[in-house]
Every structure is written in C-alpha cells, then in structure tokens.
Amino acid sequence: MFNFFKKKTVPTRQLTEPSQLKVGDMLTLIDSFAYPKWLKGQSLRVVAVHTYQYQYGAEYEMVLENQSGQVVFLQIEQEDGEQWANFSIKVQREDVDDIFTLDEFARIFDEDSLTQISVVNAPERFSQFLGNSYQQTQAPFVCYFHQRDFRQQTLPQFEQEGGEPCEIITLASDDDKHSLNIEIWDGGETDVSLTLSRPISDIVELFPGSD
C-alpha cells in the first residue's frame, strides 16, 4: 500500500529567543529602512559563535551570513531588563579615513582623557551604522578572544592559554544607538567595527538548524 501521507519532521530543538541561536540556525530580520538593503527583511545563517572573555564574565558573538555571503556580527545585550540586538560590521583603514580622517581617529590612541570624535563623511553603504559623533565610554580594557562557543561550557581561567589577548576601546553615540569598537591584537593589528543597536523585536523569526 502506498504511503500518501508523509510524516512531518518536527525539530527537536525549539528556539524561543535569539540568545539560543547556535551554528546552523537561522534568523529573519524585520523589513525596515533601519537596515541596509542587504540586511532588511533578510534571513541570516549562524556560521560561527565566538566568545569574548572578560575578568568577570563573557560576551558571545554570532557570525551571521546572508545568501550572498555578506557577514554581520551579532551580540545580544541585556540592560535594565531589556534585550538589544547589536549588529556590527568591520571597516577597513581607508573607510576609517573616509568617515573620520585618520588624524581625527588617531586622537583615540594619543590622548590620555576619554576622546570624543565626529563623523566628517557618512558613505551611503555605512549610513545606517553611523552616528553623528562618538564619545569614548571607558578606558581601554583587556579581554581574551576564543573562536569557540562557551555558553554551555565552563570558561577557562582568565589569562589562561587558549584565548587570544585583545585590548578593546569602545565609543558610543549620544543616543546609544550606534557605537564604534576598536580591537587591538598582539603585534598591533587593529580591527574597527561600526555597531547598530536595535530592539530585539527586530528579529522576527528563528529557525533551528538540523541537529
């Protein structure tokens, strides 16, 4: 006898909030002009989860990729009982020069006091990720970067071998909707990221990957 009714496969994992996402899972963003075209209304796949370990805790970074292979980084922030989705993109040296000028940007490293810098040019491709000006929020601090997801594991002891040391400098816009993040690695290599903070409700769908 032919089996006309195929049994539906029900995922064994159920996702109820974005912080549960792991490699292979997907999310869909709201169709909003708050995002560039390559993100608005798009479904993104989690391709990696990294851990930034601090002396008294850790933050987790999800690496998301759209169908065209463009990458955005996501951290879920908890603040005053609310959750925020912080989306970050990395920019190159020439982009930093275009947005701030390298001389203006260098003041972040040269001045002893917390620095304030202004955007002198907002290229269209970065416009949703840029504020008008940024204020350094605290002195540089050290963390250890792990290319692993430690959410379900015990973190190694701080400063123990296994993590890559990194000095972090953070600047925030006046409305706290944008931030500028600088990571300085051993040897002097520097990564600069622009971050857009959005309500967690902008993530409208969650899809578990195959177990």
N, C-alpha and C positions, 0 to 999 in steps of 0.2 A: 504494500500500500504506500502511495506517495505521501510524503510529509509536506502538506501545503502550508503549514503554519510553522515558520521558523521561530525558534525560541529567542527572545530578546536577551542580549547580553547586558547585564546591569553592572556598572563599575563597582568594584569592591570598595573603592575609596570615594568618600563624599567630601567635596570642598565647600566649606561654609564661609570662609574669609580668605582674602589674598595672602595673609601671612602663612597659610598652609601650603602654598604652591611649592612644588619641587620640580626637578628636572623632568621634562617630558610633558608637564601640564601646560595648559594654555589659559589666557585671559582675553577678554574683549573690552576695549575702551569705548567710552561714550563718544558719539559723533558730535564733537564740539570744536568750534574755532579756537578754543583754548590750546589746541594741539596743532602741530604742523600736519600737512596732508598725509605724510607717511605714517602718522600715528592715529589720527582722528578716525574713530569707528573701526579700527583695525583689530584683528586677532593676533596675539603675540605668543610665541612659544618660549618657555623657560629652557634655556640651553645650558645654564650653569648656575650654581649658588655659591657665593663666596662669603667668607667670614672676616670681619674687621674686629680684632680683639683688643679691648682696652684694659686698663689695670683692674677695673671693677665691673666688667661686663663685655658685651659684644653687640655688634650690629650685623645684619645679614643683607647681602646684596644679591638680587636676582638679575641675571643677564638675560634680557629678552630680545627676541629676533622676530622681525616681520617676514612676510613671504618673500620679500625682495632681498633679505639678508641684512637689512639695516638693523643696527643694535642700539638699544637703550637700556640703561641700568635702573633698577627699581629698588628702593628701600622703603619699608613700611615704618612710619614714625608714630609713636604713641606719645600724646601730650595732653595733659589735663582731661583724661578720659576719652579723648578723641583720637582717631587714626587719620593719618595723612599719607598719601602716595607721593613719594619724592622720585621724580623721573630725571635722570641725568644723562647728558651726552658729553663725550670728550671732544675738546677742541685742540687744534694744532697751534704751534708758535705763531704762524702767520695770521691765524684767526685772532689770537690774543692781541697782536699788534693792530689789527684792523678794528677791534672792538674797543680797546683801552689805550693803545700805543704801548710799546714795550717800556718806555721810560716811566709812564704812569704806573704800569703793572709792577715795575721793579721796586717801587716805594714800599710795597708789602714786605719785602725782604730787607730793605735798607733801614727802615725806621724802627725805633725802639718802641714807640707807642702803637696802639691799635690803629690801623690805617683805614681811611675812607677813600674810595676811588669812584670815578664816574665813567659811565659809558659815553664814548665820543661818537660811536657809529654802531648802528644796530642792523647788521646784514639781515635780509629777509629770511634766509634759511635758519637763523637763530632767534628770530624776533620773539617767539613765544617763550623762549628760555632765558630772556634777558630782562632785568630790572633797569631802572634809570641810574641808580648808584648803589654801592655796596659798602657796608661798614664791617670791619673785622670784629668778630664776636668774642674772641678769646685769644690768648697767646698760643703759639704752635704747641702741639702735643704729639706724643708718640703712640702708635698702635702697632699691632702685628697682623699682617695680612695672610690669610690662609685660602688657598684655592680649594677649599672644602666647605661643606655644609655641616656645621657643628650643632645645629638646633636640637638634634636628638642624641647628642654625644656630650661627654664631659670635655670642656675646654682644657687644653694643656696649660701648664703653669705659665704665667706671664713672663716674657723674655726667654722662655724655653726654646730650644732649637725646634725648627719645623715651620715657624712663621717668618715672613719677611718683614723686617722693621721698616716703618714708614712714618715720616713726620707729616702731620696734617695741619693745614691752615684753612679756616672757614670764614667767609664773609657773607652777610645776609643783606637783602634789600630792606627798605624801610617798612614795607608791608608784609615781610616774611614770606612772600610768595615765590621768591627767587633767591638762590644762593650761588656762591662761587666757591668751589672746593679745589684745593691745591694739595697734591700728594707728592712729597719729595722722598725719593728712594735712595738707598745706598749707592754711592757713585755719582749722585747729583741729578739723575734722571727725574724729570718733573712731569706729572700729569695734571692737566687743568680740566675741570668739568663745570658745565653750567647745569643748574638744577632748577626744575619747575616743581613746586609743591601744589598738589591738588587734593580735593576731598576724596576720601577712599571710595565714595559712591560713584566716582567716575569709572571705576572698574565694574562693569555691568554684568559680566558673565564669567564663570570659572569652569574649566573643563579638565577633569583628571586625565592624565595620560594612562597608557596601558601599564599594568603592574608587572 
